[in-house]
Amino acid sequence: MNIQEITELFDLSTSVDPATAALQTKTCRQVIEMLKTIPGIIIGDDVGMGKTYIAISAAMCFLDSYPNKKVIIVTPSWLLNAKWYQDIRNFIEKNLHADRVQLRESDVIEIKQSSGTYISQIANAAKVGKIILIPINVLSSMGWKYEKGFFISCWFKHRCLQGIAREKILKALGGDVNKFDPEEFGDMGITYQDIPDSWYAEMDRIYSEEGISDDGIDHIVNNLKELRYKAINKVMPESSLFVLDEAHKMKNEETVKRRALEAAVNHKFEKGIFLTATPFQLGEGELRSVLELFKSATVSQKELGRFNDRVEKLFIEMNNYQDKIRLFEDYVHNLSADEGIQLETVIRTDVKNNIESNVIETYDLYQRLIEQKNILESVMKRLIIRNLKKKDEYRNEVIGSLNNNDKSGIPLSNEAYVPFALFEKAIYQIMEKGERTFIANVKHSFTSSFEAVENGSIYTKDLQAINMLKKIELGQVVHPKLNDVANEVATAL
């Protein structure tokens, strides 16, 4: 799809300024093009760059190209599920060209909180919906008594368990003692006849070997969860696109939510888009784990092989970059103060006249580091899309300036003014001493949260302003950004 074909489907400029709309439309096209050859990509744009609308835009492209297949969106919570639902409705109303994409508000199905069964909601949504929104809680929890009772009842029928044995197990598992047959549970989205005997194999083994001991009961409960995961996967519709919001939360393969998600979408989607504002705050193993989820897609072995090659190349170049950074840091730490100034000069001017040999060696290493950075970025761009806000623009958007007459940004509270003033003074003291720092980055940290700056390198420096800042109990000061977000949430509620 080219830009013209995409803009025939929707117009983002009705919701945001033209420059932002153009960037988001361009990013949408980039997503579509990348997904032609691999099963999934990560959109790692900064907060506020419109990841949700880019994902919705991509979903519209997939619905246009594959009208007989669904789009599945898994969200991190009930609250965000409702927000996605409203965002998609707004998109349909304001941005979508209805004459091109036949999508009504009723085609968007939001799985809602219920005391009954969520499996039937998913099964029914699969029959009538085109976009299905599912909170991760729906996939992972086994806390709903009604569903638990149904699966216990199915197992009892499978094993022909009755009488005293049945009563003891029900008491231990917390099932419904008033229902004796799976058919008494009504519409569950799946029937006893839909469940193959192989799904009960592990529960049968546990019951035969451990009975209803405490360990046996725990193991049976765990396998009831696995049985439910398989049931969800069975009713989950085939989809052209799977979108996962806040994908970084799925980094740990051992958590219940991660296992439930993997089981639910296994071989149920052709392409995937994962959203996260913090892709590079994940460790190597965590990022690899998130990328591993894309392998559940129904793609050819050739495409899967291409994806695996790109992932391995990413981590090879990432490790090469980290090695060069560590080596460069060692070289810099061994320079004298005068040599440090020489290095800064040659980096700025690229003029090597009258420069010490060890400075030249450090500069050459710096050049190789930049080359490796460019290599890493080119490899990364084959798997991850990353649009960034300019750091000083972000800071001004969040906080404004320390000038009381500046009306932009979030106003500083009285208690927050002193920490922010001290931090500005710390930056001044660093520059006054002739040292260098990435000012935009450190300001970005401070305007994100106090915790972010406490974990930063500037907080370890022996500066008068930092030492004064450390005497302030920052944990007792409400960060202005946090306060503003809390106020927005309260207003929305």
Residue pairs with C-beta under 8 A, 6 or more apart in sequence:
1 29
1 32
1 33
1 61
1 65
2 29
3 25
3 26
3 29
6 25
6 28
6 29
6 32
6 57
6 61
7 25
8 97
8 100
9 60
9 61
9 64
9 96
9 97
9 100
9 101
10 57
10 60
10 91
10 95
10 96
10 97
10 101
11 21
11 95
11 97
12 20
12 21
12 24
12 25
12 53
12 57
12 95
13 21
13 22
14 94
14 95
15 21
15 53
15 90
15 91
15 94
15 95
16 24
16 50
16 53
20 50
23 387
24 50
24 53
24 54
24 57
25 57
27 43
27 45
27 54
27 385
27 387
28 54
28 57
28 58
28 61
30 385
31 41
31 43
31 54
31 58
31 273
31 385
32 58
32 61
34 41
34 382
34 385
35 41
35 271
35 273
37 303
37 306
38 294
38 303
38 306
38 307
38 310
38 382
38 383
39 270
39 271
39 272
39 294
39 295
39 297
39 299
39 303
39 304
39 307
40 271
40 272
40 273
40 274
40 291
40 293
40 294
40 297
40 307
41 272
41 273
41 274
41 383
41 384
41 385
42 247
42 273
42 274
42 275
42 276
42 279
42 290
42 291
42 383
42 384
42 385
43 51
43 54
43 55
43 273
43 274
43 275
43 276
43 384
43 385
44 276
44 277
44 278
44 279
44 280
44 384
44 385
44 386
45 51
45 54
45 277
45 385
45 386
45 387
45 388
46 277
46 387
46 388
46 389
46 394
47 277
48 389
48 397
49 387
49 388
49 389
51 275
51 277
52 84
52 87
52 245
52 275
53 87
53 91
55 73
55 243
55 245
55 273
55 275
56 87
56 88
56 91
57 91
58 241
58 243
58 273
59 71
59 73
59 131
59 241
59 243
60 91
60 96
60 101
60 103
62 69
62 71
62 240
62 241
62 271
63 71
63 101
63 103
63 130
63 131
63 240
64 100
64 101
65 240
66 240
67 102
69 237
69 238
69 239
69 240
69 270
70 126
70 129
70 130
70 131
70 132
70 237
70 238
70 239
70 240
71 130
71 131
71 132
71 239
71 240
71 241
71 242
71 243
72 132
72 134
72 236
72 237
72 239
72 241
72 242
72 243
72 265
72 268
72 269
73 84
73 131
73 132
73 133
73 134
73 242
73 243
73 244
73 245
74 134
74 135
74 136
74 139
74 242
74 243
74 244
74 245
74 261
74 265
75 81
75 84
75 133
75 134
75 135
75 136
75 245
75 246
76 135
76 136
76 245
76 246
76 249
77 135
77 136
77 137
78 113
78 135
78 137
80 135
80 245
80 246
81 110
81 111
81 133
81 134
81 135
82 110
84 133
84 245
85 108
85 110
85 133
88 108
88 131
88 133
89 105
89 108
92 98
92 103
92 104
92 105
92 108
93 105
96 103
103 130
103 131
106 128
107 128
107 129
107 130
107 131
108 129
108 130
108 131
108 133
109 125
109 128
109 129
109 131
109 132
109 133
110 133
111 118
111 121
111 122
111 125
111 132
111 133
111 134
111 135
111 138
112 121
114 121
115 144
115 146
116 144
116 146
117 144
117 146
117 147
117 150
117 185
117 187
117 188
117 189
118 138
118 144
118 147
119 147
119 188
119 189
119 190
119 228
119 231
119 232
119 235
120 187
120 188
120 189
121 138
121 189
122 132
122 134
122 138
122 189
122 232
122 235
122 236
123 189
123 190
123 235
124 189
125 132
125 237
126 132
126 235
126 236
126 237
132 237
136 249
136 257
136 260
136 261
139 229
139 232
139 257
139 260
139 261
139 263
139 264
140 256
140 257
140 259
140 260
140 261
142 148
142 221
142 224
142 225
142 228
145 174
145 175
145 176
146 176
146 185
147 188
147 228
148 173
148 174
148 175
148 224
149 175
149 176
149 179
149 185
150 182
150 185
150 188
151 224
151 227
151 228
151 231
152 169
152 170
152 173
152 175
152 224
153 175
153 176
153 179
153 180
153 181
153 182
153 184
153 185
154 182
154 192
154 195
154 200
154 227
155 161
155 200
155 203
155 224
155 227
156 162
156 166
156 169
157 181
157 182
157 192
158 195
158 197
158 200
158 204
159 200
159 204
159 207
161 169
165 212
167 177
168 212
169 175
169 212
169 217
169 220
170 176
170 177
171 177
172 212
172 217
173 217
173 220
173 221
173 224
179 185
182 188
182 191
182 192
183 191
183 192
189 231
189 235
190 231
190 234
190 235
194 231
194 234
195 227
195 231
199 227
199 230
200 227
202 223
202 226
203 220
203 223
203 224
203 227
206 216
206 219
206 220
206 223
207 216
207 220
209 216
210 216
210 219
225 256
225 260
226 263
229 259
229 260
229 263
229 264
230 263
232 260
232 263
232 264
233 263
233 264
233 265
233 266
233 268
236 264
236 265
236 268
237 268
238 268
238 269
239 268
239 269
239 270
240 269
240 270
240 271
241 269
241 270
241 271
241 272
241 273
242 265
242 268
242 269
242 271
242 272
242 273
242 297
243 272
243 273
243 274
243 275
244 250
244 261
244 272
244 273
244 274
244 275
244 293
245 275
246 275
246 276
247 274
247 275
247 276
247 290
247 293
248 276
248 278
248 279
248 281
248 282
248 286
248 290
249 257
250 257
250 258
250 261
250 289
250 290
250 293
251 258
251 282
251 286
251 287
251 289
251 290
252 258
252 286
252 289
253 259
253 289
253 292
261 293
262 293
262 296
265 296
266 296
267 296
267 297
267 298
268 296
268 298
269 296
269 297
269 298
270 297
270 298
270 299
271 297
272 293
272 294
272 297
274 290
274 293
274 294
276 290
279 287
279 384
279 386
280 287
282 290
284 315
284 318
284 319
288 311
288 315
291 311
291 383
294 307
295 304
295 307
297 304
299 307
310 379
310 382
310 383
311 383
313 379
314 376
314 379
314 380
314 382
314 383
317 372
317 375
317 376
317 379
318 376
320 372
320 375
320 376
321 369
321 372
321 373
321 375
321 376
324 365
324 368
324 369
324 372
325 369
327 365
328 362
328 365
328 366
328 369
331 358
331 361
331 362
331 365
332 340
332 343
332 362
334 358
335 343
335 358
335 359
335 362
337 434
339 356
339 358
339 359
341 434
342 355
342 356
342 359
343 359
343 362
343 363
343 366
344 436
345 351
346 352
346 355
346 359
346 360
346 363
347 363
347 366
352 360
352 363
355 363
380 386
389 397
390 440
391 440
391 441
391 443
391 444
392 440
392 443
394 444
394 447
395 440
395 443
395 444
395 447
396 408
396 409
397 408
397 409
398 409
398 410
398 447
398 448
398 480
398 481
399 409
399 410
399 412
399 420
399 447
399 480
399 481
400 406
400 407
400 408
400 409
400 410
400 411
400 412
401 408
401 409
402 412
402 417
402 420
402 421
402 424
410 480
410 481
410 483
410 484
411 480
412 420
412 480
413 478
413 480
413 483
415 477
415 478
416 477
416 478
416 479
416 480
418 472
419 450
419 469
419 472
419 474
419 477
420 446
422 465
422 466
422 468
422 469
422 472
423 443
423 446
423 453
423 465
423 469
425 464
425 465
426 458
426 461
426 463
426 465
426 466
426 469
427 437
427 439
427 442
427 443
427 458
428 465
429 463
429 464
429 465
430 436
430 437
430 458
430 461
430 463
431 437
437 458
442 453
442 456
442 458
445 452
445 453
445 456
446 452
446 453
447 481
448 481
449 479
449 481
449 482
450 474
450 475
450 477
450 479
453 459
454 474
458 466
459 466
459 469
459 470
